[in-house]
């Protein structure tokens, strides 16, 4: 009886061992026979998915999970897909890993797929192009004066295999003239660097602001990514805007001016200045503030207005005009258009006062006012003019009086001598 029990126990153990071997043999027969990713290339931090085809070369068996691992770059975290279904002998199933994201660019690979506890290296020969792009800027100066130029170099670093379009965009007061705003770089590989240099000219009355963007497209024309950087270069001599009204200032160069005006002091020494369309120059003449406005600049001419008594002129290069500012039939200032920079549309003018300031005229810039102050100013000028006229009159009277007095004295002397003679 005891011997029979031992025989039964041995048979049971043999059945268990054989069953275990059959189960192990079934798991070991799961094999990865296909692997592809969708899309076929991607960008850093963009989600993509990969699908593995699993074939069962053994008996019917249940595949519980698959875990996909990256190569040694560790460009994503291990991704597990839970399947939990039976794959019949000789059948294949497709199992997808979703929401895969790369943390860096390049031609990325995989190391293995774990089929439950069995490693399969079928994916080791598969790569995916993960693209990335970064653009940086380096300027030759952090500030420049109106009309001056600097250079700005944009450098692009490639991640993965990409083509790049590099584009300069003017936000305000920047001008690159006839230079191409866009440049294309094809066939860049992971880690490659390319650059382009633009010459930028300050063309307004405020800081120059611009941006440069690098638009990358993967070698397979599937993935895309854009890198943009913005930059501001301050204007070293632009007029500062003030809140409300005009402000006064003096000096031969740019001073403070409300509303973007450029304050100048005109003297009998010629003053040359480069100006752009919409620039406004204010100056004082006979205690009244006047303005010169650049309305438009083309390749060969400039349109300007001079006011307070508004007058419009169109000057070609080399033209010179003489302007009567206050309608007194006397030419007060001269304005000459010396040249035009056709690339940045900068017009260079020479301005000069035609005669010296009169008595009572304040040197420098003062603001034009309205109402009683204007009337008082005109009355003051009329008074000065009247005094000048009266002075001439008195001089003539005095000269005539002296002549008459000399005549009388001469006559008296003559009569006395005549009496003594007789």
C-alpha positions, 0 to 999 in steps of 0.5 A: 500500500505504501509502495503504491502511494509512492508510485502515485506521488512520483507520477504526480510530480512527473506530471507537474514537471512536464506541465511546467516545461510545456508552459515555459516552452509556450512563453519562450515561443513568443517572438517579435517579428515586426516593429514600426513607429507612427509617425515615422519621425517626431520632434522633441517632447511630441508624442508618437507611438510604436507597434510591435508584431508578436508571433507565437511559434509554440503552443497556445499561450497568454501574453500578459505584458510587453515593455519597450526599452530605449538604447543607452541614450535613455531618451525616453522612459521604459514603456509597458503595454499590458496585453493579457490575452491569449495568442493561439499557436502560429498566430500574430498580434499587434500590440501598440506602445502609445504616448512615447516622448523623446527628451532629446533630438537625434537618430534614436534607437531601441534596445529590447522588448520584454515579453513578460520575462523574456527579452527580445532584441528584434527592435535593436536595429530600429531607429527613429529621427527625433528632430530639434532646433535651437537658434541663438543671437549675438549682436556686435553692440547692445546700443546704437545711434539713429542711422547707425548700423550693427551686425547680428549673428544668428546661430542654429544648432540641429537636433536629428536630420533636418532642413532649416529656414532661418528668418529675420523679422523686424518688429520696430525701427530695424532695417536690413535693406536689400539683404535677404530676410530668409536663408535655407540650410538643407541636409543638417545632421544631429549636432551641426551648427550653421549661422547667418549675419545680418547688418541692421540699421536703426531707422526710427526714434526708438529702440530697434526690436526684432526676432529671428526664427528657425523653422526645422523640418525633418529629413522625412518631411514629416516632423516640424519644430520652430525655435524663435528668439527676440532681441531689442537694441537700445537707441543711444540718442533717440528722443524720449517720449514724455507724457503730454505736451511738448518739452523744451531742450537745447543744444546742437544734437538730439535733446528731449522732445515730447512725442518723438520730436528731435530738438535742434538749435539752428545757427549760422553754422551749417548743421547736417543731420540724417533723417527718416520718414516721419521724423519731426525736427523742432527748432526756435526762430525769433522766439517761436517754435517751428517744425520740420517734418519728413513726410516721405523719402524715396530713392531720389527725393524727399517730401517735407513740411515746414511750419508754424506757417505750414509750407510743403516742399519736394526736394531732389538730391542736391536741391536747396530751398530758402524758407520764409518762416514768418511771412515777413518777406525775408528768407530765414533758413536754408534747407538742402537735401545732400543725399539719400541712402536708398537702402535704408531710405535715410535722407541727409539734410544740411540746415542753416540760419541765414542771418544772426539773431536780432536783439531780444531773441532767445537762443535755444529751443522754446515752445510755441504757445497760443493765446495771449502769450503769442499776442504779447510776443508779436507786440514785443516784436512790433515795439522793437521795430517801432523803436528802431524806426523812431531812432532813425527819425531822431537821428535825422532831426538832430543832424538837421538841427546841428546843421541849422545851428552851425548856419546861425552861428556862421551868420552871426559871426559874419554880421559882426565882422561886417560891422567892424569893417564899416 
